[in-house]
Amino acid sequence: MKNDSLRYLSIGATDDDWGISVSTVGYQFIPPQGNYPLSRHPEKYDFKPQTGRVLNEYQLVYITKGSGYFSSSTVKTQKIQAGTMILLFPGEWHSYYPDKETGWNEYWVGFKGVHIDRRIEKRFFTKEAPIFQIGVSATIVNLYEDILKFASEEKAGYQQLISSITLHILGLIYYKDKNNSFTNTYVVEKINEARIIMKENVETTISPEEIAKKLGLSYSWFRRMFKDYTGISPAQYQMQQRILRAKELMTDSSLNISDIAFTLKFENVGQFSTFFKKKEGISPTEYRKMILQ
């Protein structure tokens, strides 16, 4: 495998319509005492560690070997180790470079589009926290190599494929970072216990407050930790379980809608129908016709 490879890609209107498009992908392996950057870049990507640069796109830079430094307009200079992913933001000055003693191996992919803009708007990723300690992952390296392979072949529809792989990498980063933040096994164990109780009691009226008490927890602490970990409140999680159970029961043609409403402890069929339609967009009767036709 050679020490560097890079591609700069054309983007058409159809690619923009997809919601995310890839503009560049590549890698460079910098040996100890080696020059950096090794690859030559077009003017708008030109990069000198001493002066940094500003891009008009997002980039995911993955360091898989060695160490170095990163800084941006928002983040002070930080030491970077192997297993670090850096998210670069458009319009944000930044600089990064390997330590002369170690060099480093670096993969990158550049992209833009409304799909990533929305994730930033909703603060799934922020300029204040652009560094992710996700470890060295062969899976993620393979995804970068897949992007480079498909980009090199330039077959019809390749932009839609490689931009979707890029979103997959973003999802993996979010997943790994989210779980790394929950190092307290006690919290995770209690949340998992609560989820088991909710699933086993989906046909009862047990409340989140009762579940917290059953687990020996204060409700305010339980609710806060549960939402931090799962992204939804205990009550919302219970609603989701009731919807899933309702769908299971509706596959049994011997049960009428009233039976299902009674089984799931709704006061009446109307309340169940309103609940189901609000969550699914169609009534229980319409859903049953759809799955049993």
N, C-alpha and C positions, 0 to 999 in steps of 0.2 A: 504493500500500500504506500503510495507516494506521500510526501510530507504536507501537501496542500492540494485542495481542489475547491473550485468555486464556480457558481453559476449565477448570472443575472438574467432575469426572465422578463419577457414581454407580458403585458396584462391587457386583455381586451375588454370590451363592454360586457360580454357574457360572463367573464371572470368577476367583474365588479358586481354584477347582478347576483352572483352566488353568495355574496355577503362577506367573503374573505378571500384574499388572493396573496400569493407568495411572490415576492420580488427578487429575493436572493437566498441562496443556501450554499453552505460550504463548510470546510474544516481546515485547520492548519495545526501542525504539530511542531512546536517550538522547542528545540533542544536547549539544555543549559548553555548559557552564554550566547545563545542564538539571537539573530536580529528579529525585531518585532515592529510592525507586522511582517510576516513572511510573504503574504499574498499582495499583489498590486490591485488597487481598487479604482473604479471610475471616480471622477471628480466629486460627485455628490456623496460618495461613500468614503472618500479619502480620510485616512485616519493616522494621526501622530499622537502617541501617548502623552507627549509633553504639552500639547495644546488641546487635546480632546476633539470632540466634534458634536454636531447636532444633526440628527436624522429627521426625515419626514415620514417615518414609518416605525413600527414596533420591531424589535428583534429579540429573540431568545438565544442567549449565549450560554453554552454549557461547557464547563471546565471539567474534564475527566481525568486529568493527570497534572501534577505539579501544583504550583501556587502562584499568587500574585496579588494585585491590588485593584480596587474599583472605587470610583467616586463620581458624583453627579452634582447638579445644581442643588438637589434636595438632600443628598446623602454625603456625609463626610467620608474621607478615605477609609476604606475597610480592607482588611486582609481577606483574600479569597483562597479557599482550599479546593482540592479535587472533590467533585461531587456537588459543586455549587452551580445553580442556574441563575442567570442574571436576565431580568426583563428590562430592555431599553425602551424608552417612551419617545414618541415623536415630539420635536420641539424642546426636548430636555437635554441640556449639555451633559456630556459624560466622558469619562476616560477609564480605560482599564488596560492592564499590561501584566505580563508574567514576571516573576522574580527571576533575576539573572542566574541565580544559583540553581534553580529547579527547571526553568522553562515551564511550558504547559501544553496540554492538548485541548484544543478549542473547537467546538462545533457551533454553528449559528444558522438561524433561519430568520429572514425578514418578511414581514407581512403587514397587511392593513385591511380595513373593511369595517362595515357596520357591526358585524358579529363581535369583533374584539372591542370596538368602541363602546358597545353596550355593556360589556363586562367591566370595562374601566368605569363607566358612568355609575354602575351599580356597586363599585368598589370591591369587586372580587380581587382586583389587583390595584395597587396604588404606587405612586412615585415615591412615597415615604418608605415603602418596604419592597424594593425591587430585587432583593437577594433571597434565594431559597436554598436551604441546605437539604437537598433531597438524596444525597449519596450518589455513588457511581452506579448507574443502571444500564445493563446491557440492552434492556428493552428500549430505553429512550435513545441510546446510541443507534440501535437498529432502525428506529423510526427516522432519525436524521438521515441515515444512509439510504432508506427507502425514498425519502423526499429527493435526495440527490440523484438517485437512480432514475426515478420517473421524470424528473426535470431534465435529465440528460437525454432521455429518449424522446421527449416532447410529443407523445402520442395524443390523439384527440381526447379531450377531457382531462388531461393530466393536471391542469390547474385546480380543478374541482377536487381531484384526489389528493394532491399534496397539501392543499389548504385545509382539507378535513383531517389529514394526519397532524398538521400543526395544531389544530384545535384539540386533537387527542392528547398531544404533548401538554398543552395548557391544562387539560383536565387532570392529567397525571400529576402535574406540579401542584395544582390546587389540592388534590386528594392527599398527596404525600405531606404537604405542608400542614394541612388541616389536622391530620392524624399525628404528626410530629408534635403539634402543640398540646396534645392530650397525653402527656407522659405520666400523669397520675392514674395508676391502674385502678385505684379505689373508685374514682369518678366513673371511669369506663365500665367497671363491673356493675356499679349501681344502675347506670343507664341501661345496660344490657338486661339486668334483672327486671327493671321496670318494663322494658319492651316485651319481655317474655310474659310478664303478668298481664299486660294489655292484650297480647295475642291470645292467651289462654282464657281471658275473660271478656272477649269481644261480644259475647251474647249476654253479658250482665251489665249492671249499671254502676260498676265500681268507678269512682271518680279519681282524678289525678291526686287530689288531696289525700284520699284513702290509700292510694298506692305509696305516696311519700311516707305516710305514717307507718304502713306495713314494712317499709324498708328502713325505718328509724331515721328519717331525714325530715328537716324542716321543708315545708312546701316551697317557700321562696327560693331556697338554695337549689332544691330539686328542679324547679321549673327553669331557673337560670342556666344551670349546668346542662339540662336536657336540650334546651334550645340552642345553646352554644355548640353542642356536639352534633345534633341532628339537623339544625337549621329551622326547626318548627317546635311549637310548644307541645307539652304532653297531650293537651286536649285535641290539638290538630292531628297528632299522631293517632290518637284513638279514633278520630273521625275517619282517617284514611283506612284503618283496619276494619271499621264497620262497612265502608264502601267495598273493600275487597271481599269481605265475607258475604255481603249482599250479592255481589256478582257471582260468587261460588254457588250460593243458594238458588239463584235464578237459572242455573243450568239444570236444576232438578224440576222437570215439568210437572211433577206431582204436587209441588208446593205453589199455592197461589200467592199473589202479592201481599195479601193480608197476613198469611202465615209467616212470610218473611219479615214483615214489619213487626209482628208479635214476637218472633224469635229474637230479633235484634233490640227488643225493649223500647220500640217507639210507641207513643201514646195512641196513635191511630195511623191508618194508611195514608191519609193526607199529609201528616207530618213527615212520614218516610218518603213519600213521593217528592215533596218539596225539597227535603234534604238531598235526595239522590239527584234530582234535576239540577240543583244549584252546583253540585260538584261535577256532574258528568255532562250537563248540557242537554240531556234527554231524560224522559220519564222512565221509571222502572219497566213499564209495559212496553215502551218503544225499544228499550235495551234488550228485553227478553225476546221480542220478535226478531231483532237483528241477529242474536246469537243462536236462535233455535230454528231459523228459516232453512 
